Amino acid sequence: MDFSNFLLMRHEILLLAILLLLIVGEIFIHKNKKSSIVHLAIFLFGIHTIVGFFAMDEGVLFGTMFKTNNLIHFFKNVLNVGVLILLLQSADWLQEKMVQQQRGTEFFILLFSSLLGMYFMISSGDFLMFYLGLELSTLPVAALAAYETSKRKSSEAGIKLILSAALASGISLFGISMLYATSGSIYFNDIVNTITANYLTILGFVLFFTGLAFKISLVPFHFWTADVYEGAPISVASYLSVISKGAAVFILMILLFTVLKPLMHIWENILYVVALATMFTGNLFALRQQNMKRFLAFSSIAQAGFILLGLITGTQLGTATIVYFVMIYIFSNLAAFGVVQAISLKTGKENMTDYEGLYRTNPNLSLVMMLALFSLAGIPPVAGFFGKFFLFTAAASKGYYLLVFLAVVNVTISLYYYLLVIRAMFLRKSDHPIPFFKNKLYMRLGLIITVIGILILGLYSPLYDYIYELSSNLN
């Protein structure tokens, strides 16, 4: 193995280098200048994101334990863009609160460690690498959820997340052991040639699926979501909502469409039921939420149900629609969470009623939130409409017309509760509205990037054709 082989791990090596540089910076930067760590981390990760878009070879390492291709490379770049936006939106909170408590660097170390785990997870070529990546991506986030130690709800969120994650991880590992028992191998290339639909294999798949369903917040593995989102810092809630969920969806798609393709007649029925339960549960519970973080938590559960419409197809069209929708979802949800974070940081208000009259005092933030909610609801011409349209098309192409009809019903329900927020901002008046405030540069830049993403992906979408071509790597 020569040096060129290790360039296949370019994303992982660069991110690990950034982690080491931040640790060195924490040691040598004077405590009165710790706020510079925030600038350094954003600068380094920005370079990492840009470098990621350079072309890279396809190949495997470590006896096919690690693999990469153009689609995996592209999805890592999507995750990088999402994390960069999240860092920009988190900069003010870190500088004003966390750096003063001497806990700024630790935030980046935990966040980047989790992202590193996601890299390994989606590049895994066997269940050992997959499980190591899954654990590395989950454990740091549990610490991040409890990051605001002065708040009881934050500590509660961390405890709930780590206990739920441990249970889901153990169940998933037990399922993996059953798949190993029936196939005789942990390598994906070997399993796909030997796997058969016997009872032990089906049970193993169900248990394995449980672990990823937990990370994606699929019903009935969603109970942790709203409480953790509400208690965790908003930056961590948005990370769980988009980055963690997106990586879990991607690896689940890879495994279903390749390794577990011989069991498609089994898992398509499971996904059918789970999709319906997830959409209806997320949407119906979102109707009664007043806290914006809980509101967006149930919204993200409903969006996970829509994603399953692409997963259930098992085709190249399904692959392309899932990747495209996740990319749109990242921009849309980060825009919504960004507005919530900006308002919470300045005023401490997080309830929907607090947003009444927001357009009169902060029109720009209101417009960003409106675009984000329209995209999440699937209203044309913003990006979310095309994302859902392609998902419905993929499901309909396999004959799931009833599922598509019920998904359209859920879109209608979601439109109602998204419009509740828009009504509060634009139509309602308040005697004590949120006063005008001006966001700092990083927050403004983060919100601008999300708006550009929402509009460009909706109004100009040849990118979908590019993703469709990349999707041939899986099918």
SEDO-647646 format. One record per residue (C-alpha): x, y, z negated. Coordinates in steps of 0.02 Angstrom, whole numbers, padded with zeros to 5 digits, always signed. Each point is the difference from the previous one (the first is absolute). Example, Ala and Ser with C-alpha at 12.3 -4.5 7.8 and 13.67 -1.06 7.14 Angstrom:
BEGIN
+00615-00225-00390 +00069+00172+00033 
***
This chain:
BEGIN
+00000+00000+00000 +00077+00166+00052 -00043+00181-00042 -00122+00017+00146 -00110-00133-00079 -00019+00103-00156 -00063+00146+00104 -00160-00101+00016 -00024+00050-00183 +00028+00184+00037 -00156+00057-00093 +00045-00100-00155 +00184+00049-00002 -00036+00186+00021 -00133-00001-00135 +00116-00092-00119 +00136+00130+00037 -00123+00139-00043 -00041-00087-00165 +00185-00010-00045 +00029+00182+00046 -00144+00055-00110 +00070-00100-00146 +00169+00084+00025 -00087+00168+00011 -00092-00031-00162 +00167-00034-00085 +00100+00148+00066 -00129+00139+00026 -00010+00114-00152 -00162-00014-00099 -00042+00183+00035 +00002-00036+00187 -00097-00163+00002 -00134+00079+00110 +00124-00013+00143 -00026-00190-00007 -00173+00028+00076 +00073+00095+00147 +00139-00129+00021 -00121-00147+00000 -00118+00080+00127 +00147+00049+00111 +00078-00174-00004 -00164-00088+00030 -00040+00121+00142 +00163-00053+00084 -00043-00182-00033 -00170+00025+00083 +00076+00082+00154 +00135-00133+00018 -00135-00133-00007 -00071+00058+00166 +00158-00046+00094 -00014-00161+00098 +00052-00161-00087 +00031-00177+00060 -00113-00145-00043 +00069-00149-00093 +00008-00108-00157 +00119-00015-00147 +00038-00125-00138 -00069-00150+00091 -00162+00090+00052 -00036+00059-00179 +00006+00178+00066 -00067+00048+00171 -00036+00160+00094 -00079+00046+00164 -00065+00159+00080 -00170-00011-00084 +00074-00024-00174 +00124+00140+00036 -00142+00114+00052 -00102-00038-00154 +00147+00036-00114 +00011+00169+00085 -00185+00029-00034 +00029-00039-00184 +00149+00119-00002 -00104+00143+00070 -00134-00034-00131 +00126-00001-00143 +00082+00160+00066 -00168+00088-00001 -00032-00065-00176 +00168+00065-00059 -00037+00172+00072 -00167+00003-00089 +00078-00059-00164 +00146+00123-00003 -00090+00137-00098 -00067-00122-00130 +00173-00075-00023 +00087+00168-00016 -00128+00078-00117 -00031-00149-00114 +00110-00152+00022 +00170+00084+00022 -00028+00096-00162 -00024-00167-00087 +00162-00067+00077 -00098-00128+00102 +00013+00066+00177 +00132-00119+00068 -00085-00153-00073 -00155+00037+00102 +00097-00010+00163 +00095-00155-00056 -00160-00093-00041 -00090+00060+00157 +00143-00044+00118 +00025-00169-00086 -00183-00040+00032 +00017+00054+00182 +00156-00109+00017 -00103-00148-00060 -00129+00038+00133 +00135+00001+00133 +00056-00174-00050 -00179-00061-00016 -00052+00047+00176 +00165-00064+00073 -00010-00166-00092 +00023-00160+00097 -00040-00117-00143 -00103+00000-00159 +00153+00028-00112 +00044+00166+00081 -00185+00044+00005 -00022-00030-00186 +00158+00094-00048 -00058+00148+00105 -00174-00009-00074 +00065+00007-00178 +00127+00137+00037 -00138+00105+00080 -00121-00024-00146 +00099+00012-00163 +00070+00178+00025 -00174+00065+00041 -00064-00063-00168 +00131+00109-00084 -00049+00146+00111 -00183-00020-00047 +00047+00028-00182 +00121+00140+00043 -00092+00139-00091 +00032-00074-00170 -00080+00146-00091 -00170-00049+00072 -00093-00149-00072 -00085-00038+00166 +00167-00012+00089 +00066-00129-00124 -00164-00094+00015 +00016+00001+00190 +00175-00073-00010 -00055-00139-00117 -00151-00044+00107 +00104-00002+00159 +00141-00108-00069 -00118-00127-00079 -00109-00012+00155 +00153-00009+00114 +00079-00137-00106 -00159-00105+00007 -00019+00025+00188 +00185-00038+00028 -00008-00161-00099 -00155-00059+00093 +00080+00043+00168 +00161-00092-00045 -00103-00153-00049 -00083+00008+00172 +00170+00012+00085 +00057-00156-00093 -00151-00094+00067 +00038+00057+00178 +00178-00061-00026 -00063-00166-00065 -00106-00031+00155 +00123+00065+00131 +00167-00048-00078 +00079+00170+00035 -00005+00181-00054 +00059+00063+00171 -00138+00077+00105 +00062-00076+00163 -00008-00175-00076 -00167+00022-00087 -00094+00053+00157 +00049-00165+00084 -00048-00114-00145 -00146+00083-00090 -00167-00090+00004 -00171+00044-00067 -00008-00121-00146 -00075+00043-00170 +00166+00037-00085 +00052+00117+00141 -00165+00093-00006 +00012+00020-00189 +00180+00059+00018 -00052+00129+00129 -00142+00066-00109 +00116+00020-00149 +00136+00080+00106 -00127+00118+00079 -00051+00057-00174 +00169+00083-00031 -00007+00106+00157 -00186+00035-00024 +00046+00077-00167 +00125+00119+00080 -00124+00047+00136 -00141+00022-00128 -00118-00123+00083 -00157-00051-00093 -00003-00091-00122 +00182+00046-00039 -00032+00187-00008 -00047+00028-00182 +00167+00079-00045 -00005+00128+00140 -00109+00142-00066 +00069-00003-00177 +00181-00004+00058 -00027+00138+00129 -00084+00110-00130 +00134-00025-00132 +00155+00001+00110 +00081+00160+00063 -00082+00055+00163 +00161-00033+00097 +00001-00180-00061 -00186-00022+00036 +00027+00059+00179 +00151-00117+00016 -00105-00147-00057 -00141+00052+00115 +00096+00015+00161 +00180-00064-00005 -00022-00152-00110 -00164-00046+00082 +00068+00027+00176 +00150-00114-00029 -00110-00137-00074 -00120+00010+00147 +00144-00015+00123 +00079-00154-00078 -00170-00082-00020 -00033+00032+00184 +00168-00077+00048 -00032-00156-00104 -00179-00024+00058 +00038+00028+00184 +00156-00111+00004 +00035-00117-00145 -00180-00034-00049 -00075+00009+00175 -00041-00188-00003 -00115+00035-00148 -00093+00139+00091 -00166-00093-00005 +00017+00004-00190 +00063+00174-00037 -00111+00091+00124 -00153-00053-00102 +00084+00056-00161 +00044+00169+00076 -00178+00021+00065 -00074-00014-00175 +00139+00102-00083 -00017+00139+00131 -00186+00021-00032 +00020-00006-00189 +00144+00125+00005 -00087+00126+00113 -00164+00000-00096 +00081+00001-00172 +00120+00141+00042 -00131+00109+00081 -00140-00027-00125 +00111+00033-00151 +00076+00154+00083 -00173+00077+00005 -00004+00025-00188 +00177+00062-00031 +00038+00176-00060 +00185-00013-00035 +00091+00026+00165 +00132-00133-00034 -00132-00131-00038 -00098+00062+00151 +00150-00027+00115 +00036-00167-00085 -00169-00072+00050 +00018+00082+00170 +00165-00093+00023 -00085-00163-00049 -00131+00028+00135 +00136+00041+00128 +00084-00166-00042 -00163-00087+00046 +00003+00086+00170 +00179-00058+00028 -00058-00181-00014 -00101+00024+00159 +00165+00001+00093 +00076-00139-00104 -00143-00120+00035 +00036-00001+00188 +00174-00077+00001 +00038+00078+00170 +00122+00125+00073 -00143+00126+00006 -00028-00029-00186 +00185+00026-00037 +00004+00165+00094 -00159+00066-00080 +00060-00042-00176 +00168+00087+00020 -00083+00150+00083 -00135+00012-00134 +00125-00014-00143 +00103+00139+00076 -00154+00112+00012 -00053-00049-00175 +00170+00052-00069 -00016+00176+00072 -00182+00018-00051 +00014-00063-00178 +00161+00094-00034 -00085+00160+00057 -00144-00029-00121 +00114-00048-00144 +00112+00147+00041 -00142+00124-00024 -00052-00085-00162 +00179+00008-00062 +00021+00183+00047 -00159+00048-00094 +00038-00110-00150 +00176+00070-00017 -00059+00181+00000 -00162-00016-00098 -00007-00174-00078 -00173-00026+00079 -00039-00168+00082 -00190-00013+00004 -00108+00023+00154 -00104+00138-00083 +00161+00100-00025 +00013+00013+00190 -00159+00102+00015 +00036+00163+00091 +00177-00055+00045 -00016+00063+00179 -00028+00178-00060 +00158+00003-00103 +00114-00125+00088 -00061-00021+00179 +00157-00086+00063 -00007-00139-00129 -00185-00022+00035 +00032-00021+00186 +00137-00129-00031 -00115-00098-00115 -00141+00010+00127 +00111-00068+00139 +00061-00140-00113 -00176-00051-00052 -00065+00010+00179 +00142-00115+00053 -00036-00122-00141 -00184+00003+00046 +00037-00029+00185 -00073+00159+00072 +00062+00048+00175 +00113+00073+00063 +00118-00024-00147 +00110-00155-00009 -00107-00103-00118 -00137-00016+00131 +00116-00087+00123 +00074-00110-00136 -00170-00067-00050 -00058-00010+00181 +00146-00112+00046 -00030-00109-00154 -00183-00021+00049 +00052-00038+00179 +00121-00135-00059 -00132-00083-00109 -00132+00010+00137 +00121-00078+00125 -00004-00159-00106 -00190+00001-00013 -00019+00068-00179 -00145+00112+00046 -00090-00014-00166 +00159+00044-00092 +00024+00152+00111 -00181+00055-00029 +00021-00013-00189 +00165+00095+00014 -00093+00140+00091 -00126+00002-00143 +00145+00022-00120 +00070+00142+00105 -00167+00087-00021 +00006-00025-00189 +00178+00065-00008 -00046+00153+00103 -00127+00047-00134 +00121+00001-00146 +00139+00084+00099 -00123+00138+00044 -00035+00023-00186 +00177+00067-00021 -00015+00108+00155 -00167+00069-00061 +00078+00045-00167 +00144+00092+00084 -00094+00092+00137 -00183+00017-00053 -00005+00003-00189 +00040+00155-00103 +00083+00002-00170 +00009+00131-00137 +00176-00058-00037 +00076-00062+00163 +00179-00058+00013 +00098+00162+00020 +00107+00036+00151 +00176-00069-00009 +00141-00023+00122 +00089-00166+00015 +00188-00009+00008 +00095-00046+00158 +00011-00188-00026 -00185-00022-00033 -00047+00109+00149 +00117-00098+00113 -00071-00166-00060 -00179+00055+00032 +00045+00072+00171 +00077-00166+00054 -00157-00095-00051 -00113+00120+00096 +00110-00014+00155 -00007-00190-00014 -00189-00002-00018 -00027+00114+00150 +00132-00072+00117 -00049-00181-00029 -00180+00049+00034 +00020+00115+00149 +00151-00085+00080 +00016-00185-00024 +00117-00083+00127 +00087-00060-00157 -00133-00135-00010 +00057-00071+00167 +00179-00002-00064 -00053-00094-00158 -00099-00122+00107 +00157-00041+00098 +00100-00026-00160 -00137-00115-00065 +00047-00132+00127 +00140-00047-00122 -00129-00083-00112 -00119-00079+00126 
***
